Amino acid sequence: MEYVAVLLPSIVVGLIFWFAMKSIFNADKSERQAEARAQAEAEARAAKPLNGPDSEPNK
């Protein structure tokens, strides 16, 4: 029983650290995905022609 009392605090701190790091990495992954989507939308808007086939030219 002495071993449990000695090791339990370290195990609890390790689990807290693991959950914290997991949440940080998940947040970073979500941020990278959102940034990639925003970048793709911006590139799609930039590639869209200003005078497309459905717009009439001004005379």
C-alpha positions as CSV (number, residue, x, y, z in Angstrom):
1,M,0.0,0.0,0.0
2,E,2.9,2.3,0.5
3,Y,3.8,2.1,-3.2
4,V,0.4,3.3,-4.2
5,A,0.6,6.3,-1.9
6,V,4.0,7.2,-3.3
7,L,3.1,6.6,-7.0
8,L,-0.4,8.0,-7.1
9,P,0.5,11.7,-7.1
10,S,2.9,11.2,-10.0
11,I,0.3,9.2,-11.9
12,V,-2.4,11.8,-11.4
13,V,-0.1,14.7,-12.5
14,G,1.0,12.6,-15.5
15,L,-2.7,12.1,-16.5
16,I,-3.5,15.8,-16.1
17,F,-0.5,16.7,-18.2
18,W,-1.5,14.1,-20.8
19,F,-5.1,15.5,-21.0
20,A,-3.8,19.1,-21.2
21,M,-1.4,18.2,-24.1
22,K,-4.1,16.3,-25.9
23,S,-6.4,19.2,-25.8
24,I,-3.7,21.6,-26.9
25,F,-2.8,19.4,-29.9
26,N,-6.5,18.9,-30.8
27,A,-7.0,22.7,-30.7
28,D,-3.9,23.2,-32.9
29,K,-5.2,20.6,-35.4
30,S,-8.6,22.3,-35.5
31,E,-7.0,25.7,-36.0
32,R,-4.8,24.4,-38.9
33,Q,-7.9,22.9,-40.6
34,A,-9.8,26.1,-40.3
35,E,-6.8,28.1,-41.6
36,A,-6.5,25.7,-44.6
37,R,-10.2,26.1,-45.4
38,A,-10.0,29.9,-45.2
39,Q,-6.9,29.8,-47.4
40,A,-8.6,27.6,-50.0
41,E,-11.7,29.9,-50.0
42,A,-9.5,32.9,-50.5
43,E,-7.6,31.2,-53.4
44,A,-10.9,30.2,-55.0
45,R,-12.2,33.8,-54.7
46,A,-8.9,35.1,-56.2
47,A,-9.0,32.7,-59.1
48,K,-12.6,33.6,-60.0
49,P,-12.6,35.9,-63.0
50,L,-13.9,39.4,-62.5
51,N,-15.9,39.4,-65.7
52,G,-17.3,35.9,-65.9
53,P,-19.5,34.5,-68.6
54,D,-22.7,35.5,-66.8
55,S,-21.8,39.2,-66.3
56,E,-22.5,41.7,-69.0
57,P,-19.7,44.1,-70.1
58,N,-20.3,47.7,-69.5
59,K,-20.4,49.9,-72.6
